[in-house]
């Protein structure tokens, strides 16, 4: 009767281990597995025999996790019990499974003589945690964008309107006594403020659309050289500071991209260069053809920026803005739009700058294949 109970208990135990949600692993002092419970196939896709007599840390653990897993194993060898160690283990299908392990040293136990690990699959939990982190990050970004929009609407959008209203009222009240030179000066200020305000409103609308996912990438074949030349012609604010904008590309360059997005990027970068350029200076625009991309460079000889300030650019929560060389105010919104739109175009954007010597804003877009290039 005792014998029958013993075999019944052993059979029950075998079935429990086989159908357990967890996995039991036994290792020797060298970290070689010599027993893995049958639930390994359900969790990792491997059969028992495929996981026996292997250096599990070296052969199965994700390379980025191997060092700390090795440290935990050495801690167990020092007769410490470890709990809640999380790492990634290779699945037979080539993916990575997140596991959580509790381990104890039973090498001195004559009945076990092993490092004993209780291993649990926590992949779904990790996916849920990451999803939660992604949502939290996105909500913070949206909240920062909302705060920035309200700040711009409440302050930066009011300022140019005050300028427009103020000078137009001055003209209305004194138009009979104003000289032609003063009239031209006031009208120039009104015109420049109006165009700057229109650009700001346009940027606000584009930024709001971008943050709510309403801007859709619509690629088409365009003449990039012609697009840049047309944009240069519309930069009236450059004339106020007597700044010349030079684009040296002589051969037409064709790309497949979204005309509206790339136009917004180039326009904002040119306006930014004008803002921080000194009077009577030049701005150069270059296009460089690489193997798979086109690089567009807007280079100014203005005030430049420090490394500290460079790191604040393209971040919605930094609220970093500085006055231009003619005390022009800004919001930083244009560069945020540039970053968003360049990413939608499939490229990247960055800045190279030195304080007192100017800045080069650079971005890339994918290149139309040479077989389809027009001469």
Secondary structure, DSSP 8 states (H G I E B T S, - for coil): -HHHHHHHHHHHHHHHHHT-SEEEEEE-TTSBEEEE-TTHHHHHS--GGGSTTSBHHHHHB-GGGHHHHHHHHHHHHTT--EEEEEEEEE-TTS-EEEEEEEEEEETT-TTT-EEEEEEEE-HHHHHHHHHHHHHHHHHHHHHHHHHHHHHIIIIIHHHHHHHHHHHHHHHHHHTTT--HHHHHHHHHHHHHHHHHHHHHHHHHHHHHHHHTT------EEEEHHHHHHHHHHT-THHHHTT-EEEE---S--EEEE-HHHHHHHHHHHHHHHHHTS-TT-EEEEEEEE-SSEEEEEEEE-S----HHHHTTTT-TTT------TT-----SHHHHHHHHHHHHTT--EEEEEETTTEEEEEEEEE---GGG---
